[in-house]
Amino acid sequence: MSDERSAPVIIITGTPGTGKSTHAQLLVDESPIPLQHINVGDWVKEKGLYEAYDEEWQSYTVDEDRLLDELEPLASTGGIILDWHTSEVFPERWADLVVVLRCNHTLLWDRLEKRGYSLKKIQENNEAEIMEVVLDEARSSYPAEIVVELRSESTEDLESNVARIVQWIEAWRRDHGQSTET
Ligand SMILES: Nc1ncnc2c1ncn2[C@@H]1O[C@H](COP(=O)(O)OP(=O)(O)O)[C@@H](O)[C@H]1O
C-alpha cells in the first residue's frame, strides 16, 4: 500500500525506444524529492536475474521471482522509478503511478534502427507499438485512475510529460501530509 511509503513508486513503461530512460533521467533531475531510476533490463543483466539468453530474439528470459525479491525492499520504501517495457510482472500494490509512453511507429522504427536492433526485433517492437500491447498490459494490470498514456515524440513532449509527473509527485506529497516546501 502506498500509505506505508514515504515516497511514491512510479512505473514508466512503453515499447523499447519510446523514451522510458530519457524520461526517467530527466525526472530524477527535476523531481522535488530524491528518486532512484531503476532500468530493470539493466538490473536483470547486471545482477544475473535471468534464466537464459535467447540468441534468436537477442533477449533474456527473466527470473521473475528473483527480480521481485530484489525489488521488494525498494518498492516498500518508495522513491523509485521502475523503467521497463513490461509492467504486469510488478504487484499491483507497488504502483502509485503507471506512465505508458507512446510513439508514432515510423519514428520508433528510426530510433530502434539507430540503436542497432536486428530487423526482426525492430519489426516485433514496431508491431507491438501499433497493437498497443504495452498499454493494454498496463490497463489490465493496474486501476484505470493510475495509468497515464503520454506521447513521447519530441523534446517538447518530454519536457511537458516530466513537468506533469513532477506536479503529480507534488500532489502525492500533499495527499500524504508532506509539505512541498523545503
Ligand atoms: N520525447 C522524445 N523526443 C525526442 N527524442 C526522444 C524522445 N524520447 C526518446 N527519444 C530518443 O529515442 C531514443 C530512445 O530513447 P530511450 O529513452 O532510450 O527509450 P527506452 O528507454 O524506452 O528504450 C533515444 O535516442 C532518445 O534520445
The ligand as an ORCA input file, in Angstrom:
! r2SCAN-3c Opt
* xyz 0 1
  N      10.286     12.556    -26.431
  C      11.385     12.365    -27.167
  N      11.778     13.303    -28.055
  C      12.884     13.112    -28.798
  N      13.688     12.011    -28.724
  C      13.338     11.071    -27.857
  C      12.191     11.186    -27.024
  N      12.100     10.083    -26.251
  C      13.141      9.312    -26.591
  N      13.901      9.897    -27.535
  C      15.106      9.325    -28.148
  O      14.799      7.995    -28.550
  C      15.859      7.120    -28.228
  C      15.337      6.015    -27.300
  O      15.022      6.599    -26.038
  P      15.184      5.768    -24.680
  O      14.879      6.707    -23.564
  O      16.491      5.041    -24.645
  O      13.981      4.726    -24.870
  P      13.596      3.443    -23.976
  O      14.219      3.636    -22.618
  O      12.093      3.467    -23.940
  O      14.097      2.252    -24.727
  C      16.963      7.975    -27.625
  O      17.864      8.308    -28.633
  C      16.235      9.201    -27.134
  O      17.055     10.340    -27.154
*
